[in-house]
Amino acid sequence: MTKAFIPYIAELRIRVIYCLAFFFCVFLPIFTFRKFFYSLLALPMVKFLPESNLISTAVLSSFWVPVKIAAFLSLLVAMPFILWQLWSFVRPALYSAERNIAFFIVSCGYLLFLLGILFAYFVVFPIMFAFIHHEAPYGVTLMTDIDQYWSFICSCFLSFGFCFELPVVMLVVSYWGIFDESKYIHYRRHAIVSSFVIAAILSPPDVLSQCLLAIPLCFLYELGILLVRLVLRSRNNGEYGI
């Protein structure tokens, strides 16, 4: 029994090596321009700082934060290749219908995660930082530490990215037969309330960012209902092998 798994373990090891090699190939050029990418990520905040600059209170923060940003961006860029290697490993064990739905779910999941990050950067951050700057008490000067700023925006990126996976989660649950379209419609009001609860837990502790996360969740819930309707109808009709 153990010998039967040796070829699979060997193949998995090779694919992991491929993924690591590709990640470092992506990381090196991004690391070269790490200061440029840092400037892009810091732009939404520095516009509201008195000297248009962040501060560093730790000795190595000015070095490690750009490195963390480069690693984060490299992982995002390399993720399609990593997912493809994972897909190539599990694909032979799936039926044709399972391959189609799995490929569709993984592709949509990656795109929605990127959409969540872009939404946070282009929509949420400008509004949130403008609000923070406007509501700062008189005599208070905004001087944000670079490491704390990166931790803050990274948590926002992950929160919005994972929350934008809601339609994919709804589709998977429906594909397993737990929920169908009619149940999602029936629990729509509960979903709206749950969106604000989830936003209060995952987003930074201010009302504005919570609303900016909860409102897209409501729209994503409607998108999930649409995906469930289209994909499961295609499966029932035998289209595309789903």
C-alpha positions as CSV (number, residue, x, y, z in Angstrom):
1,M,0.0,0.0,0.0
2,T,2.8,2.4,0.8
3,K,4.7,1.6,-2.4
4,A,1.6,2.5,-4.4
5,F,1.8,6.1,-3.1
6,I,5.5,6.5,-3.9
7,P,5.0,7.7,-7.5
8,Y,2.4,10.2,-6.4
9,I,4.6,11.6,-3.6
10,A,7.5,11.9,-6.1
11,E,5.3,13.7,-8.6
12,L,4.0,16.0,-5.8
13,R,7.6,16.8,-4.7
14,I,8.5,17.7,-8.3
15,R,5.5,20.0,-8.7
16,V,6.3,21.7,-5.3
17,I,9.9,22.3,-6.6
18,Y,8.4,23.8,-9.8
19,C,6.2,26.1,-7.8
20,L,9.1,27.3,-5.6
21,A,11.3,27.8,-8.6
22,F,8.6,29.8,-10.4
23,F,7.9,31.9,-7.3
24,F,11.6,32.9,-7.0
25,C,11.7,33.7,-10.7
26,V,8.8,36.1,-10.2
27,F,10.1,37.4,-6.9
28,L,13.5,38.5,-8.2
29,P,12.3,41.1,-10.7
30,I,9.6,42.3,-8.3
31,F,12.2,42.6,-5.5
32,T,14.3,44.7,-7.8
33,F,11.5,47.2,-8.1
34,R,10.3,46.8,-4.5
35,K,10.6,50.5,-3.7
36,F,8.3,51.3,-6.6
37,F,5.7,48.9,-5.5
38,Y,6.0,50.2,-1.9
39,S,5.3,53.7,-3.2
40,L,2.2,52.5,-5.0
41,L,0.8,50.7,-1.9
42,A,1.7,53.7,0.3
43,L,0.1,56.2,-2.0
44,P,-3.5,56.1,-0.6
45,M,-2.1,57.0,2.8
46,V,0.8,59.4,2.2
47,K,-1.5,61.8,0.4
48,F,-3.0,62.7,3.8
49,L,0.2,62.8,5.8
50,P,1.8,66.2,6.6
51,E,5.1,65.5,5.0
52,S,3.7,62.9,2.5
53,N,5.8,60.2,4.1
54,L,5.5,57.3,6.5
55,I,7.8,56.8,9.4
56,S,9.9,53.8,10.6
57,T,10.1,53.2,14.3
58,A,12.0,49.9,14.0
59,V,15.6,49.5,12.8
60,L,14.9,47.1,9.9
61,S,11.3,48.1,9.1
62,S,12.4,50.2,6.1
63,F,14.0,47.1,4.6
64,W,11.6,44.3,5.6
65,V,8.4,46.0,4.6
66,P,9.3,46.4,0.9
67,V,10.5,42.8,1.0
68,K,7.1,41.6,2.4
69,I,5.3,43.6,-0.2
70,A,7.5,42.0,-2.9
71,A,6.8,38.6,-1.6
72,F,3.0,39.2,-1.4
73,L,2.9,40.5,-4.9
74,S,5.0,37.6,-6.2
75,L,2.7,35.1,-4.6
76,L,-0.3,36.8,-6.3
77,V,1.5,36.7,-9.7
78,A,2.7,33.1,-9.3
79,M,-0.6,31.8,-8.0
80,P,-2.0,30.8,-11.5
81,F,1.1,28.7,-12.1
82,I,0.8,27.2,-8.6
83,L,-2.9,26.4,-9.1
84,W,-2.1,24.9,-12.4
85,Q,0.4,22.6,-10.9
86,L,-2.0,21.6,-8.2
87,W,-4.7,21.1,-10.9
88,S,-2.3,18.9,-13.0
89,F,-1.7,16.7,-10.0
90,V,-5.3,16.1,-9.0
91,R,-6.8,16.2,-12.5
92,P,-6.3,12.5,-13.4
93,A,-8.3,11.5,-10.2
94,L,-11.4,13.5,-11.3
95,Y,-14.2,12.6,-13.6
96,S,-15.0,14.8,-16.6
97,A,-17.8,16.6,-14.9
98,E,-15.7,17.2,-11.7
99,R,-12.9,18.6,-13.8
100,N,-15.1,21.1,-15.5
101,I,-16.7,22.4,-12.3
102,A,-13.4,22.3,-10.4
103,F,-11.6,24.3,-13.1
104,F,-14.5,26.8,-13.2
105,I,-14.5,27.2,-9.4
106,V,-10.7,27.7,-9.1
107,S,-10.6,30.2,-11.9
108,C,-13.4,32.2,-10.5
109,G,-12.0,32.0,-7.0
110,Y,-8.7,33.5,-8.1
111,L,-10.3,36.3,-10.2
112,L,-12.7,37.2,-7.3
113,F,-9.8,37.3,-4.9
114,L,-7.9,39.7,-7.1
115,L,-11.1,41.7,-7.5
116,G,-11.4,42.0,-3.8
117,I,-7.8,43.3,-3.5
118,L,-8.4,45.8,-6.3
119,F,-11.6,47.0,-4.7
120,A,-9.9,47.5,-1.4
121,Y,-7.1,49.5,-3.0
122,F,-9.0,51.7,-5.4
123,V,-12.3,52.1,-3.6
124,V,-11.9,51.4,0.1
125,F,-8.5,52.9,0.9
126,P,-9.1,56.4,-0.6
127,I,-12.5,56.8,1.2
128,M,-11.2,55.3,4.5
129,F,-8.0,57.3,4.7
130,A,-9.8,60.5,3.7
131,F,-12.3,59.9,6.4
132,I,-9.6,59.2,9.0
133,H,-7.8,62.4,8.0
134,H,-10.9,64.5,8.1
135,E,-12.0,63.1,11.5
136,A,-8.7,63.4,13.2
137,P,-9.0,65.7,16.3
138,Y,-7.5,69.1,16.2
139,G,-3.9,69.1,17.1
140,V,-3.4,65.5,16.2
141,T,-0.7,64.9,13.5
142,L,-1.0,61.6,11.5
143,M,2.4,59.9,11.6
144,T,1.9,56.2,10.6
145,D,4.5,53.6,11.1
146,I,5.5,51.7,7.9
147,D,5.2,48.3,9.5
148,Q,1.8,49.0,11.1
149,Y,0.6,50.4,7.8
150,W,1.6,47.3,5.9
151,S,0.0,45.0,8.5
152,F,-3.2,47.1,8.2
153,I,-3.4,47.1,4.4
154,C,-2.4,43.4,4.2
155,S,-5.3,42.5,6.6
156,C,-7.6,44.5,4.5
157,F,-6.4,42.8,1.3
158,L,-6.9,39.4,2.8
159,S,-10.3,40.3,4.3
160,F,-11.7,41.7,1.1
161,G,-10.1,39.0,-1.0
162,F,-11.5,36.1,1.0
163,C,-14.9,37.8,1.4
164,F,-15.1,38.2,-2.4
165,E,-15.0,34.4,-2.6
166,L,-18.6,34.3,-1.4
167,P,-20.1,33.4,-4.8
168,V,-17.7,30.5,-5.1
169,V,-18.5,29.2,-1.7
170,M,-22.2,29.4,-2.5
171,L,-21.7,27.5,-5.8
172,V,-19.7,24.7,-4.0
173,V,-22.4,24.3,-1.3
174,S,-25.1,24.1,-4.0
175,Y,-23.1,21.7,-6.1
176,W,-22.9,19.4,-3.0
177,G,-26.6,19.5,-2.7
178,I,-26.8,21.3,0.6
179,F,-28.4,24.5,-0.6
180,D,-30.3,25.4,-3.8
181,E,-31.3,28.7,-5.5
182,S,-34.7,28.8,-3.7
183,K,-33.1,28.5,-0.3
184,Y,-30.6,31.3,-1.1
185,I,-33.4,33.5,-2.1
186,H,-35.4,32.6,1.0
187,Y,-32.5,33.5,3.3
188,R,-31.6,36.7,1.5
189,R,-32.5,38.9,4.5
190,H,-30.5,36.8,6.8
191,A,-27.6,37.0,4.4
192,I,-27.7,40.8,4.5
193,V,-27.6,40.9,8.3
194,S,-24.8,38.3,8.3
195,S,-22.8,40.4,5.8
196,F,-22.6,43.3,8.3
197,V,-21.7,40.9,11.1
198,I,-18.9,39.3,9.1
199,A,-17.7,42.8,8.0
200,A,-17.6,43.9,11.7
201,I,-15.5,40.8,12.5
202,L,-13.1,40.9,9.6
203,S,-12.7,44.5,8.7
204,P,-10.8,47.2,10.7
205,P,-12.7,48.5,13.7
206,D,-14.4,51.5,12.1
207,V,-17.9,51.8,10.8
208,L,-16.9,53.1,7.3
209,S,-14.7,50.2,6.4
210,Q,-17.3,47.8,7.8
211,C,-19.9,49.2,5.5
212,L,-17.5,49.2,2.6
213,L,-17.1,45.5,3.1
214,A,-20.7,44.6,3.9
215,I,-22.3,46.3,0.9
216,P,-20.2,44.4,-1.7
217,L,-20.9,41.2,0.2
218,C,-24.6,41.8,-0.4
219,F,-24.0,42.3,-4.1
220,L,-21.7,39.2,-4.1
221,Y,-24.5,37.2,-2.6
222,E,-26.7,38.1,-5.5
223,L,-23.9,37.2,-7.9
224,G,-23.7,33.8,-6.1
225,I,-27.4,33.2,-6.7
226,L,-26.9,34.0,-10.4
227,L,-23.9,31.6,-10.6
228,V,-25.8,28.8,-8.9
229,R,-28.7,29.3,-11.3
230,L,-26.5,29.2,-14.4
231,V,-24.1,26.5,-13.5
232,L,-26.6,24.1,-11.9
233,R,-29.0,24.6,-14.8
234,S,-26.2,23.8,-17.2
235,R,-25.4,20.6,-15.2
236,N,-29.0,19.5,-15.2
237,N,-29.2,20.1,-18.9
238,G,-26.0,18.2,-19.5
239,E,-24.2,21.2,-21.1
240,Y,-20.4,21.5,-21.1
241,G,-20.2,18.2,-19.3
242,I,-21.1,19.8,-16.0
